[in-house]
Amino acid sequence: MARISHNSNEVKTSSNPTSRYMEWKSNDQAFQFYDKSAGENIKVELPLKFLFLQHYHTVKGFNEASNSGIYANEVFYIGSEEMSVRSHKGGLIVSGLYKDIKPKVLAEGGKYHRSVYAMLEDGSIINLSFKGAVVSEWSTFMDENKNNVDNAWIEVNEAKSMKKGSVKYSVPQFTLGKAISKAQSDLADEAASRLKTHFDAYFAKEETALEEGLFE
């Protein structure tokens, strides 16, 4: 379950309310986000506590040919909604259903990411970007706790050290925390409402672009 439905209501113009885009740094066993005002990456040490709002699928990476980052639109139904994968300097790489474009995406330096939107205790909205083994860890946690994640905190109190062959890495350990209070639930509903308004407009724009062939 999730606090944000994927069904669109009336589309209204809205700015993105997400305050931080965070990713897991395996070697540091911590999260990290880029602070535009400071012009530097900021490490977020554990523990981290957040409330799940919704998650999507996307692609990120680095394209050697254009020497620039790879990005894509976010989709909810990865099996039926098209992705447009682009590089910042090279433009469109490929578009289509992920299952069909995956070989091209990987060849060009892209990688599947799970894009998770969540609320911190102060009511601010963050995005957590997961790839590789972290996606598996997140998926397992969500499968085991899908009936409880809407009304309880999710905590990352420690990292789990892993090894595949000679490669050592770490993944965050997700655990279900305490149930949220009525006041926290109201705060989460408000955050979810702001984010849904943004995504209703976002997905309407993406659908129009695909219909008009703007990604071709």
GULUMVEX-173992 format. One record per residue (C-alpha): residue in three letters; x, z, y. Coordinates in nm, 3 decimals. Each point is the difference from the previous one (the first is absolute). Layout:
<nodes>
[node 'Ala',[X,Z,Y]],
...
</nodes>
This chain:
<nodes>
[node 'Met',[0.000,0.000,0.000]],
[node 'Ala',[0.096,-0.014,0.366]],
[node 'Arg',[-0.138,0.105,0.336]],
[node 'Ile',[0.007,-0.361,0.123]],
[node 'Ser',[-0.232,-0.256,-0.154]],
[node 'His',[0.125,-0.358,-0.025]],
[node 'Asn',[-0.345,-0.130,0.093]],
[node 'Ser',[-0.005,-0.125,0.359]],
[node 'Asn',[-0.251,0.121,0.254]],
[node 'Glu',[-0.039,-0.135,0.353]],
[node 'Val',[0.341,-0.131,0.108]],
[node 'Lys',[0.136,0.159,0.317]],
[node 'Thr',[0.332,-0.055,0.173]],
[node 'Ser',[0.234,0.292,-0.064]],
[node 'Ser',[0.368,0.078,0.029]],
[node 'Asn',[0.186,0.119,-0.306]],
[node 'Pro',[-0.018,0.384,-0.007]],
[node 'Thr',[0.293,0.034,-0.243]],
[node 'Ser',[0.271,0.213,0.162]],
[node 'Arg',[0.280,-0.033,-0.257]],
[node 'Tyr',[0.100,-0.244,-0.273]],
[node 'Met',[0.197,0.191,-0.259]],
[node 'Glu',[0.191,-0.107,-0.310]],
[node 'Trp',[0.173,0.184,-0.283]],
[node 'Lys',[0.381,0.006,0.014]],
[node 'Ser',[0.116,0.051,-0.355]],
[node 'Asn',[0.358,0.105,0.074]],
[node 'Asp',[-0.108,0.256,0.260]],
[node 'Gln',[-0.297,0.127,-0.204]],
[node 'Ala',[-0.201,-0.001,0.321]],
[node 'Phe',[-0.236,-0.218,0.202]],
[node 'Gln',[0.107,-0.195,0.307]],
[node 'Phe',[-0.165,-0.177,0.293]],
[node 'Tyr',[0.127,-0.206,0.292]],
[node 'Asp',[-0.048,0.160,0.341]],
[node 'Lys',[-0.037,-0.285,0.253]],
[node 'Ser',[0.048,0.222,0.304]],
[node 'Ala',[0.323,0.146,-0.138]],
[node 'Gly',[0.111,-0.328,-0.156]],
[node 'Glu',[0.103,0.168,-0.325]],
[node 'Asn',[-0.115,0.095,-0.348]],
[node 'Ile',[-0.130,0.356,-0.035]],
[node 'Lys',[0.027,0.182,-0.330]],
[node 'Val',[-0.297,0.211,-0.111]],
[node 'Glu',[0.120,0.267,-0.240]],
[node 'Leu',[-0.224,0.143,-0.271]],
[node 'Pro',[-0.247,0.159,-0.029]],
[node 'Leu',[-0.260,-0.245,0.127]],
[node 'Lys',[-0.375,0.068,-0.008]],
[node 'Phe',[-0.265,-0.262,0.071]],
[node 'Leu',[-0.362,-0.094,-0.068]],
[node 'Phe',[-0.072,-0.337,-0.161]],
[node 'Leu',[-0.216,-0.243,0.199]],
[node 'Gln',[0.042,-0.340,-0.170]],
[node 'His',[0.261,-0.230,-0.153]],
[node 'Tyr',[0.064,-0.373,-0.004]],
[node 'His',[0.239,-0.260,-0.147]],
[node 'Thr',[0.265,-0.194,0.192]],
[node 'Val',[0.347,-0.156,-0.020]],
[node 'Lys',[0.320,0.095,0.183]],
[node 'Gly',[0.367,-0.083,-0.041]],
[node 'Phe',[0.287,-0.198,0.147]],
[node 'Asn',[0.042,-0.377,0.006]],
[node 'Glu',[0.362,-0.114,-0.020]],
[node 'Ala',[-0.076,-0.356,0.110]],
[node 'Ser',[-0.140,0.108,0.335]],
[node 'Asn',[0.201,0.324,0.019]],
[node 'Ser',[-0.317,0.191,0.085]],
[node 'Gly',[-0.256,0.238,-0.143]],
[node 'Ile',[-0.294,-0.106,-0.214]],
[node 'Tyr',[-0.355,0.115,0.064]],
[node 'Ala',[-0.355,-0.087,-0.110]],
[node 'Asn',[-0.360,0.082,0.079]],
[node 'Glu',[-0.150,0.296,-0.184]],
[node 'Val',[-0.271,-0.058,-0.260]],
[node 'Phe',[-0.234,0.235,-0.182]],
[node 'Tyr',[-0.087,-0.217,-0.301]],
[node 'Ile',[0.334,-0.144,-0.105]],
[node 'Gly',[-0.158,-0.214,-0.271]],
[node 'Ser',[-0.241,-0.184,0.232]],
[node 'Glu',[0.133,0.027,0.357]],
[node 'Glu',[0.278,-0.230,0.115]],
[node 'Met',[0.330,0.115,0.147]],
[node 'Ser',[0.199,-0.190,0.259]],
[node 'Val',[0.367,0.089,-0.044]],
[node 'Arg',[0.226,-0.075,0.296]],
[node 'Ser',[0.347,0.076,0.135]],
[node 'His',[0.045,0.107,0.361]],
[node 'Lys',[0.232,-0.289,0.085]],
[node 'Gly',[-0.091,-0.262,-0.260]],
[node 'Gly',[-0.378,0.008,0.014]],
[node 'Leu',[-0.228,-0.061,-0.297]],
[node 'Ile',[0.162,0.032,-0.344]],
[node 'Val',[-0.306,-0.029,-0.225]],
[node 'Ser',[-0.370,0.087,-0.005]],
[node 'Gly',[-0.252,0.054,-0.277]],
[node 'Leu',[-0.100,0.260,-0.256]],
[node 'Tyr',[0.288,0.233,-0.080]],
[node 'Lys',[-0.005,-0.082,-0.372]],
[node 'Asp',[0.053,-0.368,0.086]],
[node 'Ile',[0.262,0.041,0.273]],
[node 'Lys',[0.196,0.288,-0.155]],
[node 'Pro',[0.291,-0.216,-0.133]],
[node 'Lys',[0.049,-0.159,0.343]],
[node 'Val',[-0.029,0.339,0.173]],
[node 'Leu',[0.268,0.153,-0.222]],
[node 'Ala',[0.229,-0.302,0.032]],
[node 'Glu',[-0.014,0.022,0.379]],
[node 'Gly',[0.079,0.373,0.008]],
[node 'Gly',[-0.349,0.147,0.017]],
[node 'Lys',[-0.125,0.295,-0.202]],
[node 'Tyr',[-0.344,0.147,-0.067]],
[node 'His',[-0.080,0.315,0.202]],
[node 'Arg',[-0.286,0.250,-0.013]],
[node 'Ser',[-0.112,0.075,0.356]],
[node 'Val',[-0.150,0.350,0.019]],
[node 'Tyr',[-0.179,0.135,0.307]],
[node 'Ala',[-0.024,0.375,0.036]],
[node 'Met',[-0.064,0.282,0.247]],
[node 'Leu',[0.243,0.278,0.086]],
[node 'Glu',[-0.111,0.356,0.075]],
[node 'Asp',[-0.010,-0.067,0.374]],
[node 'Gly',[-0.247,-0.285,-0.047]],
[node 'Ser',[0.250,-0.281,0.059]],
[node 'Ile',[-0.011,-0.307,-0.225]],
[node 'Ile',[0.307,-0.121,-0.189]],
[node 'Asn',[0.081,-0.284,-0.235]],
[node 'Leu',[0.207,0.058,-0.313]],
[node 'Ser',[0.163,-0.312,-0.145]],
[node 'Phe',[0.081,0.020,-0.373]],
[node 'Lys',[0.191,-0.245,-0.218]],
[node 'Gly',[0.146,-0.015,-0.349]],
[node 'Ala',[-0.009,0.322,-0.199]],
[node 'Val',[-0.174,0.184,0.283]],
[node 'Val',[-0.303,-0.228,-0.045]],
[node 'Ser',[-0.019,0.103,-0.365]],
[node 'Glu',[0.030,0.369,0.092]],
[node 'Trp',[-0.276,-0.035,0.260]],
[node 'Ser',[-0.229,-0.196,-0.235]],
[node 'Thr',[0.033,0.260,-0.275]],
[node 'Phe',[-0.076,0.281,0.244]],
[node 'Met',[-0.306,-0.181,0.138]],
[node 'Asp',[-0.134,-0.079,-0.347]],
[node 'Glu',[0.026,0.365,-0.098]],
[node 'Asn',[-0.153,0.135,0.321]],
[node 'Lys',[-0.237,-0.274,0.119]],
[node 'Asn',[-0.298,0.236,0.012]],
[node 'Asn',[0.177,0.258,0.214]],
[node 'Val',[0.224,-0.179,0.250]],
[node 'Asp',[-0.269,-0.035,0.267]],
[node 'Asn',[-0.033,0.374,0.051]],
[node 'Ala',[0.343,0.147,-0.069]],
[node 'Trp',[0.347,-0.029,0.147]],
[node 'Ile',[0.261,-0.207,-0.179]],
[node 'Glu',[0.341,0.165,0.003]],
[node 'Val',[0.350,-0.130,-0.058]],
[node 'Asn',[0.211,0.311,-0.042]],
[node 'Glu',[0.290,-0.150,-0.190]],
[node 'Ala',[0.152,-0.320,-0.130]],
[node 'Lys',[0.045,-0.093,-0.364]],
[node 'Ser',[0.338,-0.144,-0.099]],
[node 'Met',[-0.022,-0.307,-0.223]],
[node 'Lys',[0.241,-0.233,-0.177]],
[node 'Lys',[-0.035,-0.353,-0.132]],
[node 'Gly',[0.313,-0.121,-0.173]],
[node 'Ser',[0.285,0.088,0.235]],
[node 'Val',[-0.225,0.008,0.308]],
[node 'Lys',[-0.102,0.341,0.132]],
[node 'Tyr',[-0.292,0.038,0.239]],
[node 'Ser',[-0.271,0.242,0.103]],
[node 'Val',[-0.377,-0.003,0.046]],
[node 'Pro',[-0.223,0.245,0.188]],
[node 'Gln',[-0.203,0.234,-0.217]],
[node 'Phe',[-0.363,-0.004,0.111]],
[node 'Thr',[-0.205,0.310,-0.070]],
[node 'Leu',[-0.354,0.100,0.090]],
[node 'Gly',[-0.006,0.285,0.251]],
[node 'Lys',[-0.272,0.228,0.137]],
[node 'Ala',[-0.349,-0.119,0.083]],
[node 'Ile',[-0.051,-0.084,0.366]],
[node 'Ser',[-0.218,0.213,0.227]],
[node 'Lys',[-0.317,-0.118,0.177]],
[node 'Ala',[0.193,-0.038,0.326]],
[node 'Gln',[0.272,-0.202,-0.175]],
[node 'Ser',[-0.265,-0.216,-0.166]],
[node 'Asp',[-0.157,-0.073,0.340]],
[node 'Leu',[0.345,-0.089,0.136]],
[node 'Ala',[0.057,-0.232,-0.296]],
[node 'Asp',[-0.337,-0.169,0.050]],
[node 'Glu',[0.091,-0.069,0.363]],
[node 'Ala',[0.340,-0.141,-0.100]],
[node 'Ala',[-0.161,-0.213,-0.270]],
[node 'Ser',[-0.255,-0.133,0.249]],
[node 'Arg',[0.274,-0.108,0.242]],
[node 'Leu',[0.197,-0.168,-0.276]],
[node 'Lys',[-0.305,-0.177,-0.145]],
[node 'Thr',[-0.090,-0.142,0.342]],
[node 'His',[0.349,-0.145,0.020]],
[node 'Phe',[-0.009,-0.143,-0.353]],
[node 'Asp',[-0.347,-0.153,0.037]],
[node 'Ala',[0.143,-0.208,0.288]],
[node 'Tyr',[0.328,-0.060,-0.187]],
[node 'Phe',[-0.163,-0.139,-0.313]],
[node 'Ala',[-0.248,-0.209,0.199]],
[node 'Lys',[0.293,-0.158,0.184]],
[node 'Glu',[0.193,-0.063,-0.323]],
[node 'Glu',[-0.305,-0.161,-0.163]],
[node 'Thr',[-0.052,-0.230,0.297]],
[node 'Ala',[0.367,-0.102,0.001]],
[node 'Leu',[-0.011,-0.088,-0.370]],
[node 'Glu',[-0.326,-0.194,0.036]],
[node 'Glu',[0.141,-0.204,0.290]],
[node 'Gly',[0.325,-0.069,-0.184]],
[node 'Leu',[0.216,0.180,0.255]],
[node 'Phe',[0.227,0.126,-0.279]],
[node 'Glu',[0.066,-0.342,-0.147]],
</nodes>
